[in-house]
């Protein structure tokens, strides 16, 4: 009986911890919103993950997401590191500067890959 109780407790702990670890993702959206002081009603804030990603698979990135990934250099950054990466990539041009698209409340991912300089 003692083994069953210990086994049940261990299983409960594992089931409670593992999904949190497996689903852990950097919290980039709030940093993006704060860095550019986006209003909740803005198109970019509403775009949510769509500012960098395309479709449901978050591994698929748009032009902006691909450029940002190059600048980031690693998959998980602190909030400060991610904000610095945002600032670094905003001067890249995709017909216009990325920062100009953001200021115009347009998705920086709208540019086509062939347009990137």
Secondary structure, 3 states (H helix, E strand, C coil): CHHHHHHHHHHHHHHHHHHHHHCCCCCHHHHHHHHCCCCCCCHHHHHHHHHCECCCCCCCECHHHHHHHHHHCCCCCCHHHHHHHHHHHCCCEECCEHHHHHHCCCCHHHCCHHHEC
